[in-house]
Amino acid sequence: MTRIGLISDTHSFLDDAVFKHFENCDEIWHAGDFGYIGIADKLKDFKPLRGVYGNIDNIDIRLKYPEKLIFTCEEVNVFITHIGGHPAKYAPGIKDQLITNASRLFISGHSHILKVIYDNKINCLHINPGAAGHSGWHTVRTIIRFVIDGKDMKQCEVIELGKR
């Protein structure tokens, strides 16, 4: 069983509450737009960190984190990218990559819109944790915790960090 803390779109702001909410997580996954490398450093000093760069991230972040991250957690093939869309409207080429990689979990950020949607057509769960930072048009800052246990993805919890 792997407990995941999922965050995105921090835009150079990391709420101290994130550390409390992710204290029992085994890993933190960041879906891009860290804002500056110090955000990534704080997270990886706290827990093992997987992340991708977003459209606002500079060269320091882009040298350490890829645009797309494809890996297996337990028995689940995972695909993370910052700009990926969602099941009703994937970004160009994303659906093909999800199918090619037999992804069962697709994580993206960018929109600042919290989404947890299952795509029945390709048997893939999509999660966008919304935005945890202050920049953007969202009204509430959010993060997500969930568990991967073998092939199962469960115990998904949306956590509100407060108003933007």
Secondary structure, 3 states (H helix, E strand, C coil): CEEEEEECCCCCCCCCHHHHHCCCCCEEEECCCCCCHHHHHHHHHHCCEEECCCCCCCHHHHHHCCCEEEEEECCEEEEEECCCEECCEECCCHHHHHHHCCCCEEECCCCCCEEEEEECCCCEEEEEECCCCCCCCCCEEEEEEEEEECCEEEEEEEEEEEEC
